[in-house]
Amino acid sequence: MWHDLPFLFRIPRSALGKGGWSEAMRIEQLRGGVVEAWHDVHVAVVDGLGRLVAKVGDPDLVTYWRSAAKPFQALPLVTDGAADRFGLTTEELALCCASHSSEPGQVVIVRDFLAKIECSERDLLCGPHPPLSERVAQDYATRGVRLTAVYSNCSGKHAGMLALARHHGWPTAFYTRLEHPVQQRCLEEVSRWTDVPVAEIKTAVDGCGVVCYGLQLRSMALAYARLANAEFGMRNAEFRGGLRVAHDPPQQFRIPNSAFRIVEAMLRRPDLIAGEGRPCTDLMRAHPGRVLAKVGAEGVYCALLVHEGLGVALKVQDGHGVAAALALAAVLEELGLRPRPAALIARPNVNTRGETVGELRVNGGLEK
């Protein structure tokens, strides 16, 4: 089907500057018509068979997946039976995959989740931080809300890890450490979905204290592409308008039925995956049922185009978060997810007097 998509070829190699395709896309900061700063982008777009469909920069770049790995860290909850045992709701599963904004409703769900598994905030090892939403952070500061671990954007993920430990009878103490069975189980699941052997996955400590995974962008994109088969309920192929939109997975990898529940939770509750006014939620709300979008950290984003069966992994080299969100929206638009939410087309540069004096924008696009 990809020979019918000319946008993948719109930037000839000869026009991309020194180094071939390395400058096909970048995010530029303009002031007075002059580019005063820029952010280099690396992208891998992969189908469910692991074929590289499109790219920007180096699709083999190794970086840490950070919070974009959360759906795969949540999968053992369903696969191992913990979700059924504790009666986890769609909302609770969505928050296991979330980098939430610490909105009051989100915090309430995490607290209820902890009570359901007979844990408390004292068991959370993620630590507190200011909400990722500036609006929520300002509101809490004004009201003098005391921020505890449950307000962490990763508190849902940590509650899920505690639930997995409870289910298996593993200790809940030190569940964040690499040697703990919870982290070993998550590492095993990441290996399964990315096709990267456990011994070859680089590990480090994430911002919330659990293990994070160093992988090539194309491996991250493959994992997300494979989720498309889960969304279609284990059917080998789906035809819409005569186009094949999912792929028969190779014999060594079959999508577990349980993965459907994670995909369903994320698609049904985009408001919980991030929060009001944040890119993941805005993209998923703008295109219901068509896309999963998940922020990482330090300029990482991943996405699944559900109907097309394509996984996207993106890294802004200098870690600029706003640039990464603009880049992801532009990539998804080129792959057919139109239109972009207005807030993700460009970001105005406003000075201290409230005047718009420039903008942050995307220049360039994908290369086949």
Secondary structure as the mmCIF struct_conf table of DSSP 4:
data_model
#
loop_
_struct_conf.conf_type_id
_struct_conf.id
_struct_conf.beg_label_comp_id
_struct_conf.beg_label_asym_id
_struct_conf.beg_label_seq_id
_struct_conf.end_label_comp_id
_struct_conf.end_label_asym_id
_struct_conf.end_label_seq_id
HELX_RH_3T_P HELX_RH_3T_P1 TRP A 2 ASP A 4
HELX_RH_3T_P HELX_RH_3T_P2 PRO A 6 PHE A 9
BEND BEND1 ARG A 10 ILE A 11
HELX_RH_3T_P HELX_RH_3T_P3 ARG A 13 ALA A 15
BEND BEND2 LEU A 16 LEU A 16
TURN_TY1_P TURN_TY1_P1 LYS A 18 GLY A 19
HELX_RH_3T_P HELX_RH_3T_P4 GLY A 20 GLU A 23
BEND BEND3 ALA A 24 ALA A 24
STRN STRN1 MET A 25 ARG A 31
TURN_TY1_P TURN_TY1_P2 GLY A 32 GLY A 33
STRN STRN2 VAL A 34 ASP A 47
TURN_TY1_P TURN_TY1_P3 GLY A 48 LEU A 49
STRN STRN3 LEU A 52 VAL A 56
BEND BEND4 GLY A 57 GLY A 57
TURN_TY1_P TURN_TY1_P4 PRO A 59 ASP A 60
STRN STRN4 VAL A 62 TYR A 64
HELX_RH_3T_P HELX_RH_3T_P5 ARG A 66 ALA A 69
HELX_RH_AL_P HELX_RH_AL_P1 LYS A 70 THR A 79
TURN_TY1_P TURN_TY1_P5 ASP A 80 GLY A 81
HELX_RH_AL_P HELX_RH_AL_P2 ALA A 82 PHE A 86
TURN_TY1_P TURN_TY1_P6 GLY A 87 GLY A 87
HELX_RH_AL_P HELX_RH_AL_P3 THR A 90 CYS A 96
TURN_TY1_P TURN_TY1_P7 CYS A 97 CYS A 97
HELX_RH_AL_P HELX_RH_AL_P4 PRO A 104 LYS A 116
TURN_TY1_P TURN_TY1_P8 ILE A 117 GLU A 118
HELX_RH_3T_P HELX_RH_3T_P6 GLU A 121 ASP A 123
BEND BEND5 CYS A 126 CYS A 126
BEND BEND6 LEU A 132 SER A 133
HELX_RH_AL_P HELX_RH_AL_P5 GLU A 134 ARG A 143
TURN_TY1_P TURN_TY1_P9 GLY A 144 GLY A 144
HELX_LH_PP_P HELX_LH_PP_P1 VAL A 145 LEU A 147
HELX_RH_3T_P HELX_RH_3T_P7 ALA A 149 TYR A 151
BEND BEND7 SER A 152 SER A 152
TURN_TY1_P TURN_TY1_P10 ASN A 153 CYS A 154
HELX_RH_AL_P HELX_RH_AL_P6 SER A 155 HIS A 168
TURN_TY1_P TURN_TY1_P11 GLY A 169 GLY A 169
TURN_TY1_P TURN_TY1_P12 ALA A 173 THR A 176
BEND BEND8 ARG A 177 ARG A 177
TURN_TY1_P TURN_TY1_P13 LEU A 178 GLU A 179
BEND BEND9 HIS A 180 HIS A 180
HELX_RH_AL_P HELX_RH_AL_P7 PRO A 181 THR A 194
TURN_TY1_P TURN_TY1_P14 ASP A 195 ASP A 195
HELX_RH_3T_P HELX_RH_3T_P8 VAL A 198 GLU A 200
BEND BEND10 ILE A 201 ILE A 201
STRN STRN5 LYS A 202 VAL A 205
TURN_TY1_P TURN_TY1_P15 GLY A 207 CYS A 208
BEND BEND11 GLY A 209 VAL A 210
STRN STRN6 VAL A 211 GLN A 216
HELX_RH_AL_P HELX_RH_AL_P8 LEU A 217 GLU A 231
TURN_TY1_P TURN_TY1_P16 PHE A 232 MET A 234
BEND BEND12 ASN A 236 ASN A 236
STRN STRN7 PHE A 239 ARG A 240
TURN_TY1_P TURN_TY1_P17 GLY A 241 GLY A 242
STRN STRN8 LEU A 243 ARG A 244
BEND BEND13 ALA A 246 ALA A 246
TURN_TY1_P TURN_TY1_P18 GLN A 251 GLN A 252
TURN_TY1_P TURN_TY1_P19 ASN A 257 SER A 258
HELX_RH_AL_P HELX_RH_AL_P9 ALA A 259 ARG A 268
HELX_RH_AL_P HELX_RH_AL_P10 PRO A 270 ILE A 273
BEND BEND14 ALA A 274 ALA A 274
TURN_TY1_P TURN_TY1_P20 GLU A 276 GLY A 277
HELX_RH_AL_P HELX_RH_AL_P11 PRO A 279 ALA A 286
BEND BEND15 HIS A 287 HIS A 287
TURN_TY1_P TURN_TY1_P21 PRO A 288 ARG A 290
STRN STRN9 VAL A 291 VAL A 295
BEND BEND16 ALA A 297 GLY A 299
STRN STRN10 VAL A 300 LEU A 305
TURN_TY1_P TURN_TY1_P22 VAL A 306 GLY A 309
STRN STRN11 LEU A 310 VAL A 316
TURN_TY1_P TURN_TY1_P23 GLN A 317 ASP A 318
HELX_RH_AL_P HELX_RH_AL_P12 GLY A 321 GLU A 334
TURN_TY1_P TURN_TY1_P24 LEU A 335 GLY A 336
BEND BEND17 PRO A 339 PRO A 339
HELX_LH_PP_P HELX_LH_PP_P2 ARG A 340 PRO A 341
HELX_RH_3T_P HELX_RH_3T_P9 ALA A 342 LEU A 344
TURN_TY1_P TURN_TY1_P25 ILE A 345 ILE A 345
STRN STRN12 ALA A 346 VAL A 350
TURN_TY1_P TURN_TY1_P26 THR A 352 ARG A 353
BEND BEND18 GLY A 354 GLY A 354
STRN STRN13 THR A 356 GLY A 364
STRN STRN14 GLU A 367 GLU A 367
#
